[in-house]
Amino acid sequence: MQIDWESGHGPLTAPISAAGSALAAAYAANAAGAAPWWGAAVAGAGLVGSHIAGRQSGAGRSELVLRAAAWVGAGTWCSWALVDGPWTTNCLAALATGAAALGTAMAGNRAARRRAAAAQAGEDGAAAYDGTVRQHRALAQEWAARFERVSGLAVQVIGIELWEHGGGFTIEGRLPAGGYTWRDMLRCADGLAGDARLQTGCTIEITEGADRGSFLANVETSNAVVGEATMYPDDYSPRSYNDGLQMGVHRDGSEVDPVCRELCAIAAARRGAGKTNLMHVWLAGQMRMVDVLSWVIDLNGGGIALPWLRAWHNAGRPGRPPIDWVADTPERVLAMAGALLRIAKARKPGYANLQIEADDDKLPVSPEVPAIIVNGDEIAELYSTKARKNPTLRKAGDLLLQVVELARAVACNVMMTALRATGDVLEEPQLVVQSGLKIAMQSDERELNYLMGWADKISPQDMPTPGTGAIKVLDRPARPFQAYRLVPSLIAQIVTATAEYRPILDELSRRAAGEAYEQRWDGTEHMFGLAPAPAVDQAAAEQPVEERPVREGWTDPTAGWDKPADTGAAAEDAIADADATLRRIRGQIEDSTSRDPDLDAQARAIFEANGLAYTRPASLDDAQAAGSDPREQLVFEVVLKAGPDGIGPEAIRDAIARLHPDVQVPHAATIGRWLGADPRVHKPRYGRYAVRPDEGTST
């Protein structure tokens, strides 16, 4: 029990204290032989002091009267006690009666004060409510007129909510009859911001309303959230993969925390826009999840994982490593991708009973069977046109694509970033299509719309500073947000606070991953700062990757051309090698210029001059006779299979090369010319081609 010595007396303790003090003072004065008038004098002095103190503390009139009555009563009783003695029956009875009266009066006075305070609070609340109603009514009238002025629609404003953090408000509007939707108002967002004279950097965000005929307008009047660094929350309590992954805050102050249980993610950001910080935020959220293992792919020396691993090492290596596996070389990436695909395939039949018991078509993740998230920094290292020429990276990228396509239900996921949202970086359309979570950080309008889609009307003005961006979950409208900020000191705190959260890979998945997983930490001392980073072989890094020959035992077909021509099998081999050379020459020519229409004739003349008979395939001759190129149909088939979101020319070339290795891959400009002239094809997005819906169903 702790006594609060600073608290005041109440209706019970105050009378007891006053009566006890008066009795003690009267006893002492009576024993000293003091004159009776001393009691009245001391009480008078107390009355004056109490009155002055009460006035200074703001006491009301009733309380001052009560204090004065108490001092007068105390003084009268003390004078009487000095005459008859304090221990007489009458004196003690009078003292008890006075104490009881004082307590009753104090209780009544306190109740009266409470009633007065409640009444005043009610009046203040009513006044504040009236002020809020007047403010909301004025805003409603102002914005109803603005909506009609800018959009031409008679919008009814049915609700306004001021943001708790300040800096803006949300308007709920109801559109008039006539088939209008929130997207009709979305087209007017910039005009509304200009009409409202919002300061630079402040925008208006139009989103879906309660029904198809209404909308919400988030009006940002000051950069109270977006544009200012918001540090990562200091709450490191455990979470689950089924909870949201905390990333930042929207303009209205609501948290950005999409549930990524079934979502692959791709984030595009130019240099300095906050891509690396966003990846650290992803990892921080994963550290708090007790049923998630984080893997990292970073071909730039594993840089994204280094702050986490070194913070863990410097803290004394508590618990388990924050990153379970890091791949920093093409060979390690291939090993990781292969292991992840094997895990995904093993989990499907291996945990079928677990899904049945949970009555779910998804694997129920837990610390015993954790989810695996591969965090890939800079996707161009795997999926750019240049990277796809490297057989190791190409195979690793293909394996990861299979994981994206097959492993949703078994909790094997991929989250990656890219410097640019363009076709040469995001060449593989499947990765973009299957990414249910798309994030763009401070980029130009063309790349924003390539990633998000033109219908969402996201513009660079929505992301004025580094760390700001837009996020799109599945088919919901893209929304601007401010990413949380993470610095090395916070990373160290998170690593220590979540050290005991990390699970271990389940036995079934460990067996499927095999030796690659068991040896994942071999030769990684440099990641913990225990050894220098491996030296980069500049010669190997700069050496171009040669295209694989068509058949085994390939030799230079020009070797031995000064000798008599062979016949039979040797001649056939020479022709096959010449075909491979021809395809390689064409590829080199097409990379730098347009195709030479006389190339076939030139090559045939070279072969015939050296005694080799060259015969064009019949299909090519038939196509030429019909006035068309047979590859044009192959291009159309690839576009048809790509679906309604479409596919880019470079991705079409890659698909033809994989599906038809014996066919000369047409140049991107040629593909664009064919598709542009094909009435069955249209462009759903910039730089992408798709078959028109009516054509796709009839083909």
KAZILIN-V989678 format. One record per pair of residues at least 12 apart in sequence whose ideal C-beta (glycine too) atoms are under 7 Angstrom apart, sorted by the first residue. I is the first residue (numbers start at 1). J is the second residue. If there is no record, write none. Layout:
i=I j=J
i=I j=J
This chain:
i=11 j=103
i=11 j=106
i=11 j=107
i=11 j=110
i=12 j=103
i=14 j=102
i=14 j=106
i=15 j=99
i=15 j=100
i=15 j=102
i=15 j=103
i=16 j=99
i=18 j=70
i=18 j=74
i=18 j=99
i=18 j=102
i=19 j=95
i=19 j=99
i=22 j=74
i=22 j=77
i=22 j=78
i=22 j=95
i=23 j=86
i=23 j=95
i=25 j=78
i=26 j=78
i=26 j=81
i=26 j=82
i=26 j=86
i=27 j=86
i=29 j=82
i=30 j=81
i=30 j=82
i=30 j=85
i=30 j=86
i=34 j=82
i=36 j=79
i=36 j=82
i=36 j=83
i=37 j=79
i=38 j=82
i=39 j=75
i=39 j=78
i=39 j=79
i=39 j=82
i=40 j=75
i=40 j=79
i=42 j=75
i=43 j=71
i=43 j=72
i=43 j=74
i=43 j=75
i=43 j=78
i=44 j=75
i=46 j=71
i=47 j=68
i=47 j=71
i=47 j=72
i=50 j=67
i=50 j=71
i=51 j=64
i=51 j=67
i=51 j=68
i=54 j=67
i=62 j=109
i=62 j=112
i=63 j=109
i=66 j=105
i=66 j=106
i=66 j=109
i=70 j=102
i=73 j=98
i=77 j=94
i=77 j=95
i=77 j=98
i=136 j=160
i=139 j=160
i=140 j=157
i=140 j=160
i=143 j=157
i=143 j=171
i=144 j=156
i=144 j=157
i=146 j=192
i=146 j=195
i=146 j=196
i=147 j=173
i=149 j=195
i=150 j=188
i=150 j=191
i=150 j=192
i=150 j=195
i=151 j=185
i=151 j=188
i=153 j=175
i=153 j=176
i=153 j=180
i=154 j=176
i=155 j=173
i=155 j=174
i=155 j=175
i=156 j=173
i=156 j=174
i=157 j=171
i=157 j=173
i=158 j=172
i=158 j=174
i=159 j=172
i=163 j=252
i=163 j=253
i=164 j=253
i=165 j=224
i=165 j=225
i=165 j=253
i=166 j=224
i=167 j=220
i=167 j=221
i=167 j=222
i=167 j=224
i=167 j=225
i=168 j=218
i=168 j=219
i=168 j=220
i=168 j=221
i=168 j=251
i=168 j=252
i=169 j=219
i=170 j=216
i=170 j=217
i=170 j=218
i=170 j=252
i=171 j=217
i=171 j=219
i=172 j=209
i=172 j=214
i=172 j=216
i=173 j=214
i=173 j=215
i=173 j=217
i=174 j=213
i=174 j=214
i=175 j=213
i=175 j=214
i=175 j=215
i=180 j=213
i=181 j=212
i=182 j=206
i=182 j=207
i=182 j=208
i=182 j=209
i=182 j=215
i=185 j=206
i=185 j=215
i=186 j=206
i=186 j=457
i=187 j=457
i=189 j=204
i=189 j=206
i=189 j=457
i=192 j=204
i=198 j=221
i=201 j=223
i=201 j=227
i=201 j=464
i=202 j=220
i=202 j=221
i=202 j=222
i=202 j=223
i=203 j=220
i=203 j=461
i=203 j=462
i=203 j=480
i=204 j=217
i=204 j=218
i=204 j=219
i=205 j=218
i=205 j=251
i=205 j=479
i=205 j=480
i=207 j=477
i=207 j=479
i=208 j=477
i=218 j=251
i=218 j=252
i=220 j=251
i=225 j=249
i=225 j=251
i=225 j=253
i=225 j=482
i=226 j=251
i=226 j=468
i=226 j=480
i=226 j=482
i=227 j=464
i=227 j=465
i=227 j=468
i=229 j=467
i=229 j=485
i=230 j=248
i=230 j=249
i=230 j=482
i=230 j=484
i=230 j=485
i=231 j=484
i=231 j=485
i=231 j=490
i=232 j=281
i=232 j=284
i=232 j=484
i=232 j=485
i=232 j=486
i=232 j=490
i=233 j=246
i=236 j=288
i=236 j=494
i=236 j=497
i=236 j=498
i=238 j=288
i=238 j=290
i=238 j=501
i=239 j=288
i=239 j=289
i=240 j=289
i=240 j=290
i=240 j=291
i=241 j=261
i=241 j=289
i=241 j=291
i=241 j=292
i=241 j=365
i=241 j=371
i=241 j=411
i=242 j=259
i=242 j=261
i=243 j=259
i=244 j=257
i=244 j=258
i=244 j=259
i=245 j=257
i=245 j=258
i=245 j=260
i=245 j=282
i=245 j=285
i=246 j=285
i=247 j=281
i=247 j=483
i=247 j=484
i=248 j=481
i=248 j=482
i=248 j=483
i=248 j=484
i=249 j=481
i=249 j=482
i=250 j=479
i=250 j=481
i=251 j=480
i=256 j=471
i=256 j=481
i=258 j=437
i=258 j=473
i=260 j=413
i=260 j=437
i=262 j=408
i=262 j=436
i=263 j=436
i=263 j=437
i=264 j=404
i=264 j=413
i=264 j=414
i=264 j=415
i=264 j=434
i=264 j=435
i=264 j=436
i=265 j=415
i=265 j=435
i=265 j=437
i=265 j=439
i=266 j=416
i=266 j=418
i=266 j=431
i=266 j=432
i=266 j=435
i=266 j=438
i=267 j=417
i=267 j=439
i=267 j=441
i=268 j=418
i=268 j=420
i=268 j=421
i=268 j=440
i=268 j=443
i=268 j=447
i=268 j=451
i=269 j=417
i=269 j=441
i=269 j=442
i=269 j=443
i=270 j=419
i=270 j=420
i=270 j=442
i=270 j=443
i=271 j=419
i=272 j=466
i=273 j=441
i=273 j=442
i=273 j=443
i=273 j=466
i=274 j=441
i=274 j=442
i=274 j=466
i=274 j=467
i=274 j=483
i=275 j=417
i=275 j=441
i=276 j=304
i=277 j=467
i=277 j=483
i=277 j=485
i=277 j=486
i=278 j=439
i=278 j=441
i=278 j=483
i=279 j=304
i=279 j=375
i=279 j=377
i=279 j=417
i=280 j=486
i=280 j=491
i=281 j=483
i=281 j=484
i=281 j=486
i=282 j=375
i=282 j=415
i=283 j=308
i=283 j=375
i=284 j=486
i=284 j=494
i=286 j=373
i=287 j=322
i=287 j=494
i=287 j=498
i=287 j=501
i=288 j=498
i=288 j=501
i=290 j=367
i=290 j=501
i=290 j=503
i=291 j=365
i=291 j=366
i=291 j=367
i=291 j=370
i=291 j=371
i=291 j=503
i=292 j=370
i=292 j=371
i=292 j=373
i=293 j=324
i=293 j=370
i=293 j=372
i=293 j=503
i=293 j=505
i=294 j=323
i=294 j=324
i=294 j=373
i=294 j=375
i=295 j=324
i=295 j=325
i=295 j=336
i=295 j=372
i=295 j=373
i=295 j=374
i=295 j=375
i=296 j=323
i=296 j=326
i=296 j=375
i=297 j=327
i=297 j=333
i=297 j=336
i=297 j=374
i=297 j=376
i=297 j=377
i=298 j=328
i=298 j=377
i=299 j=328
i=299 j=333
i=299 j=381
i=300 j=377
i=300 j=378
i=301 j=328
i=301 j=533
i=302 j=326
i=302 j=328
i=302 j=527
i=304 j=377
i=305 j=323
i=305 j=326
i=305 j=527
i=306 j=527
i=307 j=488
i=307 j=491
i=308 j=322
i=308 j=323
i=308 j=491
i=308 j=495
i=309 j=321
i=309 j=323
i=309 j=527
i=309 j=528
i=310 j=528
i=310 j=529
i=311 j=491
i=311 j=492
i=311 j=495
i=312 j=495
i=313 j=528
i=313 j=529
i=315 j=492
i=315 j=495
i=315 j=496
i=318 j=496
i=318 j=499
i=319 j=499
i=319 j=500
i=319 j=502
i=320 j=502
i=322 j=495
i=322 j=502
i=325 j=520
i=326 j=524
i=326 j=527
i=330 j=390
i=330 j=392
i=330 j=393
i=330 j=396
i=331 j=392
i=333 j=396
i=334 j=392
i=334 j=395
i=334 j=396
i=335 j=516
i=337 j=396
i=337 j=399
i=337 j=400
i=338 j=399
i=338 j=516
i=339 j=513
i=339 j=514
i=339 j=516
i=339 j=517
i=340 j=372
i=340 j=374
i=340 j=403
i=340 j=412
i=341 j=399
i=341 j=402
i=341 j=403
i=342 j=512
i=342 j=513
i=342 j=514
i=343 j=372
i=343 j=412
i=343 j=509
i=343 j=512
i=343 j=513
i=344 j=403
i=344 j=406
i=344 j=407
i=344 j=410
i=344 j=412
i=346 j=508
i=346 j=509
i=346 j=512
i=347 j=363
i=347 j=410
i=347 j=508
i=347 j=509
i=348 j=410
i=350 j=508
i=351 j=363
i=351 j=369
i=361 j=409
i=362 j=409
i=363 j=409
i=363 j=410
i=363 j=411
i=365 j=411
i=367 j=503
i=368 j=506
i=369 j=506
i=370 j=503
i=371 j=411
i=371 j=413
i=372 j=411
i=372 j=412
i=373 j=413
i=373 j=415
i=374 j=414
i=375 j=415
i=376 j=414
i=376 j=416
i=377 j=417
i=378 j=417
i=378 j=418
i=378 j=419
i=379 j=416
i=379 j=417
i=379 j=418
i=379 j=425
i=379 j=426
i=380 j=418
i=380 j=419
i=380 j=425
i=382 j=396
i=382 j=397
i=383 j=397
i=383 j=426
i=383 j=427
i=383 j=428
i=383 j=431
i=384 j=424
i=384 j=425
i=384 j=427
i=385 j=424
i=385 j=427
i=385 j=650
i=388 j=427
i=388 j=654
i=389 j=545
i=390 j=545
i=400 j=414
i=401 j=428
i=401 j=430
i=401 j=431
i=404 j=431
i=404 j=434
i=405 j=430
i=405 j=434
i=420 j=447
i=421 j=440
i=421 j=443
i=421 j=447
i=421 j=450
i=421 j=451
i=422 j=447
i=422 j=450
i=423 j=648
i=423 j=650
i=423 j=687
i=424 j=650
i=427 j=650
i=427 j=651
i=427 j=654
i=428 j=651
i=429 j=642
i=429 j=647
i=429 j=648
i=429 j=651
i=433 j=643
i=433 j=645
i=436 j=473
i=436 j=474
i=437 j=473
i=438 j=451
i=438 j=452
i=438 j=472
i=439 j=469
i=439 j=471
i=440 j=452
i=440 j=469
i=440 j=470
i=441 j=463
i=441 j=469
i=442 j=463
i=442 j=466
i=442 j=468
i=442 j=469
i=444 j=460
i=445 j=459
i=445 j=460
i=446 j=686
i=449 j=686
i=450 j=685
i=450 j=686
i=450 j=687
i=452 j=470
i=452 j=472
i=452 j=478
i=453 j=685
i=454 j=685
i=456 j=472
i=456 j=477
i=456 j=478
i=458 j=470
i=458 j=478
i=462 j=480
i=463 j=480
i=467 j=482
i=467 j=483
i=467 j=485
i=468 j=480
i=468 j=482
i=469 j=481
i=469 j=483
i=547 j=584
i=549 j=580
i=550 j=576
i=550 j=580
i=551 j=576
i=554 j=577
i=554 j=580
i=555 j=577
i=557 j=574
i=557 j=577
i=557 j=578
i=557 j=581
i=561 j=610
i=565 j=610
i=565 j=611
i=565 j=612
i=571 j=612
i=574 j=612
i=575 j=612
i=575 j=614
i=578 j=607
i=578 j=612
i=582 j=603
i=583 j=664
i=586 j=599
i=586 j=664
i=590 j=667
i=594 j=667
i=594 j=669
i=595 j=667
i=595 j=670
i=631 j=663
i=631 j=666
i=632 j=674
i=634 j=656
i=634 j=660
i=634 j=663
i=635 j=652
i=635 j=671
i=635 j=674
i=635 j=675
i=636 j=678
i=638 j=652
i=638 j=655
i=638 j=656
i=639 j=652
i=639 j=675
i=639 j=681
i=639 j=689
i=639 j=690
i=639 j=691
i=640 j=691
i=640 j=696
i=640 j=699
i=642 j=690
i=644 j=684
i=644 j=690
i=644 j=693
i=645 j=684
i=645 j=690
i=646 j=684
i=646 j=685
i=646 j=688
i=646 j=689
i=646 j=690
i=647 j=688
i=647 j=689
i=648 j=687
i=648 j=688
i=649 j=668
i=649 j=671
i=649 j=672
i=650 j=668
i=652 j=671
i=653 j=665
i=653 j=668
i=653 j=671
i=675 j=689
i=680 j=692
i=680 j=695
